[in-house]
Amino acid sequence: MNAFDFAPLLAPGLPPPAVKWTGFAKYNFIGGHNDADQVPLDDLIAAANAVLAREGRTLATYGLESGPLGYRRLREFLAQKLKRTAGIACDADEILITSGSLQALDLVNGILLNRGDTVIIEQATYQGALTRLNRLGVHAVGIPLDGDGMRMEALAAALEDLKRRNVRPKYIYTIPTVHNPTGTILSEARRHDMLRLAERYGVPIFEDDCYADLIWDGKRPPALHAVSKNGGVIHIGSFSKSIAPALRVGYIVAEWALLSRMLALKTDAGSGALEQMVLGEFCPKHFDAHVPMLTRALRAKLETLMDALNEQFGTAAEFDDPKGGIFLWLKLPDEIDTLKLFQPALAAGVAINPGPEWVTDKAYGKSRARLCFANPSHEAIRAGIAVLAEVCRREFGVPNRIANVERARA
Ligand SMILES: Cc1ncc(COP(=O)(O)O)c(C=O)c1O
């Protein structure tokens, strides 16, 4: 049978086609996967049974019987949890449940951005945010970070420079509470500075807080949304990192005036209902006990990863101890280009995220890589880093000492 040729009919300007999935690498340090052992399965099963037995017939209506913002019990849980942990004062009607926080990114971008617009973001940032901006034809100005998050003197200079050029950025996008990929937390003092600058230049803040529950000591600064005095912060979050990413449940906290504009763009007739119901049942009883167990397990994996990097790479691997989350932002010697390391590493079974894909300044990202330590087992972390060091030495001649044994360049 001849295949029908759709090619001439495809809409112009489509992104490049997706590549076929061929399974995960043996040593998988990419993406934002979670720790399989920490998915709270028994309690999720009990929650699913209980909520379906009690309310299952509401599945007969679009949006359950909660309306288009999402399952009411889940929104009520979020409102009280965000108040308690992040200081955010909002009610359930100022929360929109989305299909992952990626849909939240799309909806916020959808109501604010036009081709040719400018936004401000961290110099290293979430690839999913960067690719969206590129696809939308939006210019992203990257602001460098240090151990306390985005640098405020650099933000002030960028805002002033844009103002001089009559450019009003559409937002400042930030991941302030356990940043992806650097694992830093924006200090409380800088939160106040950022809000002052944003107010002075009339720019809203887009706060992406999906890792905020995964701080090692459990203590977080108040959300930017909580500290803002002028309502100019849109806050998004997710259950992907605190429970499980495959659930695809995220949320947006904003005033109704904004949510109503986003709802008009959310044309999917509601995000998946079962996962919202299960979370709405699970979270009030179990969320607070689950999160410290998860973070303890993640911290233990991070220790394994840092030990393995020190052992296999010695001084060739530089990194700061992340304050929480699931990523380590690795700096390798300048001669290593992680875009060129990626393929041979993958061929040897090790998947890493090359730094240039997570930055606005490619030179800054060249010798960096992001490693997700949540999903591989402790053994896989140790074995995977040993293989990565071997590949690095073969391709770039560094590290020249592996596990304290000096090697000649191959
Ligand atoms: C900073 C940031 N925002 C948003 C997302 C999207 O997550 P999800 O759609 O699973 O909620 C991720 C995923 O890794 C992320 O790192």
Ligand as a Chemical Component Dictionary entry (heavy atoms), coordinates in Angstrom:
data_LIG
# 
_chem_comp.id                   LIG 
_chem_comp.type                 NON-POLYMER 
_chem_comp.pdbx_formal_charge   0 
_chem_comp.three_letter_code    LIG 
# 
loop_
_chem_comp_atom.comp_id 
_chem_comp_atom.atom_id 
_chem_comp_atom.alt_atom_id 
_chem_comp_atom.type_symbol 
_chem_comp_atom.charge 
_chem_comp_atom.model_Cartn_x 
_chem_comp_atom.model_Cartn_y 
_chem_comp_atom.model_Cartn_z 
_chem_comp_atom.pdbx_ordinal 
LIG C1 C1 C 0 11.602 24.513 36.463 1  
LIG C2 C2 C 0 10.601 23.577 35.897 2  
LIG N1 N1 N 0 9.376  24.031 35.591 3  
LIG C3 C3 C 0 8.444  23.214 35.074 4  
LIG C4 C4 C 0 8.698  21.884 34.851 5  
LIG C5 C5 C 0 7.620  21.045 34.247 6  
LIG O1 O1 O 0 7.221  20.042 35.086 7  
LIG P1 P1 P 0 5.805  19.339 35.055 8  
LIG O2 O2 O 0 5.105  19.701 33.779 9  
LIG O3 O3 O 0 6.079  17.893 35.163 10 
LIG O4 O4 O 0 5.059  19.894 36.233 11 
LIG C6 C6 C 0 9.948  21.350 35.165 12 
LIG C7 C7 C 0 10.270 19.939 34.905 13 
LIG O5 O5 O 0 11.348 19.461 35.055 14 
LIG C8 C8 C 0 10.927 22.224 35.695 15 
LIG O6 O6 O 0 12.152 21.805 36.008 16 
# 
loop_
_chem_comp_bond.comp_id 
_chem_comp_bond.atom_id_1 
_chem_comp_bond.atom_id_2 
_chem_comp_bond.value_order 
_chem_comp_bond.pdbx_ordinal 
LIG C1 C2 SING 1  
LIG C2 N1 SING 2  
LIG C2 C8 DOUB 3  
LIG N1 C3 DOUB 4  
LIG C3 C4 SING 5  
LIG C4 C5 SING 6  
LIG C4 C6 DOUB 7  
LIG C5 O1 SING 8  
LIG O1 P1 SING 9  
LIG P1 O2 DOUB 10 
LIG P1 O3 SING 11 
LIG P1 O4 SING 12 
LIG C6 C7 SING 13 
LIG C6 C8 SING 14 
LIG C7 O5 DOUB 15 
LIG C8 O6 SING 16 
# 
